[in-house]
Amino acid sequence: MRAALAAVGLLLWGASAQAQVYHGNDTGGIISWSCENEAMAQQIAAEYCARWDKYHRITSVHRQYGDFIAFNCLWSPHVAPYALPAVRTRNTCAYERPRPLVINK
């Protein structure tokens, strides 16, 4: 039981370590795409832009492993809402349900 809990804890710790800004500066950045990172992208970008007292805006999401979620850091949330339109992100990850195990004797 302890080994299973330790394994789950290690997996959760490893997943949270990946949810970080890959490259960025005070004008914006990119986050590596995964379903989990996309669900957390708003929070990750908001925390990153808060370092410079700015607001975040997600500008692109490429839903493939190896691609990125891009965001801008803006002085005001009302700056260029049509020139830099916000892109919606998913809130959850949907995984295919595993099929029931059938044992033939």
C-alpha positions in Angstrom: 0.0 0.0 0.0 2.8 2.4 0.9 4.6 1.7 -2.4 1.4 2.5 -4.4 0.9 5.8 -2.5 4.6 6.6 -3.0 4.3 5.9 -6.8 1.2 8.0 -7.1 2.8 10.9 -5.2 5.9 10.7 -7.4 3.7 10.8 -10.6 1.8 13.8 -9.3 5.0 15.5 -8.4 6.5 14.8 -11.8 3.4 16.1 -13.6 3.5 19.4 -11.7 7.2 19.9 -12.4 6.4 20.0 -16.2 3.9 22.8 -15.9 6.2 25.7 -16.2 7.1 28.4 -18.7 9.5 27.0 -21.3 10.7 30.4 -22.6 9.6 33.9 -21.8 10.4 37.5 -20.7 8.3 40.5 -19.6 6.3 40.6 -22.9 5.1 37.0 -22.8 6.2 33.4 -23.1 5.4 29.8 -24.2 4.4 26.7 -22.2 5.0 23.3 -23.6 1.7 21.7 -24.6 0.1 18.8 -22.8 -3.5 18.2 -21.8 -2.6 18.9 -18.2 -0.6 22.0 -19.0 -3.5 23.4 -21.1 -5.9 22.9 -18.2 -3.5 25.0 -16.0 -2.3 27.4 -18.7 -4.4 30.4 -17.5 -3.0 30.1 -14.0 0.6 29.5 -15.1 0.5 32.5 -17.4 -1.1 34.7 -14.8 1.5 33.8 -12.2 4.3 34.4 -14.7 3.0 37.8 -15.8 2.3 38.9 -12.2 6.1 39.1 -11.8 6.0 42.4 -13.8 2.6 43.5 -12.5 1.0 42.7 -15.9 -2.0 40.7 -17.1 -1.8 37.6 -19.2 -3.6 36.7 -22.5 -3.3 33.3 -24.1 -2.8 33.9 -27.9 -2.3 30.5 -29.3 -2.7 26.8 -28.5 -1.3 24.0 -30.7 -2.7 20.8 -29.4 0.2 18.4 -30.3 3.0 17.1 -28.1 6.1 19.1 -28.9 4.2 22.3 -29.6 3.4 25.2 -27.3 0.8 27.4 -25.7 1.8 31.1 -26.3 0.8 34.0 -24.1 1.4 37.7 -23.9 1.9 39.9 -20.8 0.0 43.2 -21.1 -0.1 46.3 -19.0 -3.9 46.3 -19.1 -6.4 43.6 -19.9 -8.1 46.1 -22.2 -5.1 46.6 -24.5 -5.7 45.5 -28.2 -8.5 43.0 -27.5 -9.1 42.6 -31.3 -5.5 42.8 -32.5 -4.4 40.1 -30.0 -7.5 38.0 -29.5 -7.6 35.7 -26.5 -7.8 32.0 -27.2 -9.9 29.7 -25.1 -8.2 26.8 -23.3 -9.6 23.5 -22.1 -10.4 23.2 -18.4 -10.1 19.4 -18.1 -8.4 16.5 -19.8 -10.6 13.8 -21.2 -9.0 10.3 -21.4 -10.4 7.3 -23.0 -11.9 4.9 -20.4 -10.0 1.6 -20.1 -11.9 -1.4 -21.2 -12.9 -3.9 -18.5 -10.4 -6.8 -18.0 -11.8 -10.0 -19.3 -10.1 -13.2 -18.2 -10.9 -16.4 -20.2 -10.2 -19.7 -18.5 
